[in-house]
């Protein structure tokens, strides 16, 4: 795997009603193999107000976490405490 690069894809094992990541994959950061998890979310400013585009539509973001593979021992657990996620259809995944 190329250093300082990660690959993520749609989580095919996502369970309804759980905080499972919308996306998962792996990467290498500064020589360390990592598990990568991602959640769709809606962008907010520092005051918690929605960030909207010129048409008044709230902006979407992907929130990512990285965990060293050797620390984890295996693939990341399906559920983790994470921010709520938004509508993944907008991303076309």
N, C-alpha and C positions, 0 to 999 in steps of 0.2 A: 504494500500500500504506500502511496506517495505521502510524504510528510506534509503536515499542515493542510490536509484535505479530508473531507468527510462526505459520505454518501448517505442519503436518507430516502426512504420510500414510504408509501402508505402502509400503515400497520394493519395487516390482514387479520390479526388476532384481537383487535380492539373489541371490548365487550360493552354493550349498551349499558348506560347508567353508571359506568365506572370512570375513573380518572386516568384510564390508560392513555398512552400517547397516541396522537393521530398519525405520527410518523416515527420511524425508527431506522437505525442503521449503525454504521461504525465509521471510524476515522482514525487518523494518527495526528497528534498535536505535539510538536516538539519531541518527536521520537516515541511518544507514549501512545499505545493502542487504546482507543476509547470506544465506549458505547455511546451513541447519540440518540436522544429522544426529542421529539418536537410536538408542540401543541398549537393549534390554531387559536388565535385570540383577536380581540378588537383593541385597537390602539387607543390609549388614553394619555392625557398630559399629566403633569405633576400633581395637579389638583383633582385628578380622577375624572376629568371631563373628556368626553369623546373627541378624538381627532378626526375631523371630517375633510373630505376633498372639496373641490370647487362646486360639486353638485350636491353637497350636503350629505354624502354617503360616508359612513364611518369607515376609516381605514383599517385594514387587516394586517396582522403581523404573525410571525411564527416565533414562539418562545422555545428556546433550545436548552437542554441540559447535556453535560458531558460527564461520563464516569469511567475511570480507568478500568480496562478489562481485567487486569490482574487483581485489583481490589475487589471487584464484583465477583470474580470467580466463574461466572456464567453470564448468559444473556440477562439484560435488565428485567426486573420484576415488572409484571403487567401494570400494577397500580402503584402510584406514587402521589404524594401530596404536591399538586401543581395548580397554577391558576386555571380558571374555567376556560373552556375553549369555545370558539364560535362556529359558524357554518362552514364546513370544509368544501362544500360544493363550489363556492366562489373561486377556489384555487384550481378547480378542474381536476381534482385527484379522485 
